[in-house]
């Protein structure tokens, strides 16, 4: 099973985000745009795991979530990794937040205790909007960058839980299933 840890967005936020980024989709329709129900914040990709790992992760995630209070995430600004000229991922940014960083760090360290490798890259929280399968032509890249500057989307939502998700790949695209939802402390 392909597993990852995530924060799922409320449906109304995903809906508003999809509407706000329609111009981006129109500017580069050949990109692999993420479907509205699949937009999420990945906290840690765990890769292919045996089914018994779900049970081990369930208690671990519950322990981590019990140490962290609910927090507010602020969404803003469209960007691309590494940049629009050589885009591989088009994303919506998340304002830096120390509590989100601590939650991510706690999950990394806890998963390391289960034998998962620590991701050595800096944590750059974002929502993936699209994946670029082949290099963009220069005019398309310029149009996409210009269109991204015109996307004026700001939103916030309360993170109430961490989810252990299963990703299933098919010719129709990925589908995600929530296997475990671990609530953060309220208040």
N, C-alpha and C positions, 0 to 999 in steps of 0.2 A: 504494500500500500504506500502511495506517495502521500506524505504527511507534511503539514506545516502549522505553525502557530500564528494566529491572526486576531485582529480586531475587525469585526464586521460593522459596517455602517448601518444606521437606521435606513429603512427603505426610502423615506422622504428625502434624506440627504443624497442618496444615490440617484434618485429621480431628478432632483434639482441640478446635480452635477452633470448628469447626462444631457439635460436641456441646455445648460450653460456652455457645454463643449460641442454642441452641434456644428458650429462653424469650423472647429478643428477637424471634425470627422469629414466635413465637406471639402476642406482644403487638402486632405490627404486620404482619400477613401481606400487606397490600397494597403494601408497599414492594418495590422491585426488589432482592431479595436476591442477592448475588453467589454463584454456585455454588462449591462447595468446590474444584474443580480450578482455578478462575480467581483465587483469592485470591493476591495478590502485593503487593510494595512497589514502587510506581512511583518510579523515580529521575528520569526525564525523558520527557515526552510529546513525540514528534517530529512527529506529524501525518501527513498524506498525503504520501508521498514516491515518487519514481520507483524502479523496481527497481534501477537502478544505484547508488542511494544505499546499499544494503545492503553492497556491496563496500567502498565508502569508509568506512562506519561500522565494518566488521569490523576493519580495521587500527587505527583510532582507539581502539576499545573495548579491543582487546588491549593497546595501549600504556598506556592508563589502568589497566587491571586489573593490569598488570605492575608498576606503581608502588605498589600497595596490598596490604597483607597481609590475609589472612582476618580477619574480625571477628565478634564475637558480638552478636546483636541480642536485646534483651529486650522481650517483648511484655507489655502490661498495659493495663487501663482502657479502657472503652468510652466514646466521646463522640460528638458530632455537630458538623458545620460548618453554620452559624455557632454554633448551639446547638440544643437539643432543641425549643424552642418554634417555631423557624423552620428546622428541619432540612432540609438538602439532601443531606447525606451522613452516614451513620452509620459510625463507624470504630472500629478497635482501635488504641490508641496504641503507640508505640515509644519506649522510654526514650531521652532525649538521649544521643548518643555522638559525641564529637569526631571519631573516625575515620570514622564514617558521614557526618558533615557534610563532612569533607575529600574523601571519595570523591565525594559529590554535587557539590561545588564544582569538583573536577577535571573531572568529566563535563560540567558546564555550560560551563566555559571551553574545553574541547576541542571541544564541539559548536558553540560560538560560532565557532571557527576554520573550521568547515565551513559556516558561514552560517546556523546556527540562532539564533533569538532567545533571549537569556538571560531566564529567568523572573525577573521582578523581585520576586516574592513570597518571603517567608521560606520556607525548606525546613521543612515540618512533616511528618516521616515518619509514615505511618499505613498501615493496611490497610483499604481500603474494604470494608465489610460489606454496605452497602445504599445505594441511591440513592432519593431521595424525588422522585417524579414530579410530585405535586401537593401543595400545603400540607397539613400534618397538621391534623386537627381537634384542638382543645385537649385533650379527654379522651385521645385517642390519644397525643398528644405527652407528656402527663403520665405516662401508663402506660409509655410507652417509656423515658422518663427514669428513672422509678422502677425499672423492670426492669433497665436498664443498670447502675444502682448495685449491683444484686444479682449481677451477673455477676462471678464471682471466677475470672478466667483469667489465669494467668501462665505464660509459657513463654520459652524462649530457644533459639536455634539459631545455628549457625555459617554465616556467609555465605561461600561458597566461590567464587562466580562472579557475573558480571554477565551478564544475557541481553538480547539484542536480540530483541524480540518483535513479531510481526505480529498485529494485531487485525482480525478479519473480523466485520462486523456482519450479522445476518440477523434475520428475524422471530422466530426461535427464541432470539435473544440472541447475545451475542458469543462468538467462539471465538478462542483464542490459540494461536499456533505459535511455538516457539523457532527463530529463524533463525541466531543466533550465540550461543555460550556462551563467555565469556572468563574463564578462571580467575584468581582472585586468588592472590598468592604465599602459599604455605603457611608455617606457623610464625609 
